[in-house]
Amino acid sequence: MPIIYCRLELHIPHCHSRKQKRNIVRKLTDRLRARFNFSVAEIGYQELLQRGLIGAVSVGGDQMILEQLGRKLLVEAERTVGGDLVRSDLEIVHLDEEFYG
């Protein structure tokens, strides 16, 4: 069973308050949740105003479909936050189905 994990690292130099950061992160996470079948959450840098780390995860039966969705998710993230997205990673993990079957 393939699982896709996307990691999005943000640098938000124009952000000067927690409220501004929360709005930017929430806009991105809400948009990714609404458009894709991914669980999305802020997973790091919560204590820093100008940094953000977002994780997005999905499970599926077909690795190729998950990879396509992951690439589309990264394109949408870049479209949403533009140059504030400084790094993005995609990783596919396979769980041993015999163990869970």
Summary of the structure (lengths in Angstrom):
residues: 101
radius of gyration: 14.6
end to end distance: 10.5
largest distance: 49.9
contacts: 288
relative contact order: 0.31
helix: 44%
strand: 35%
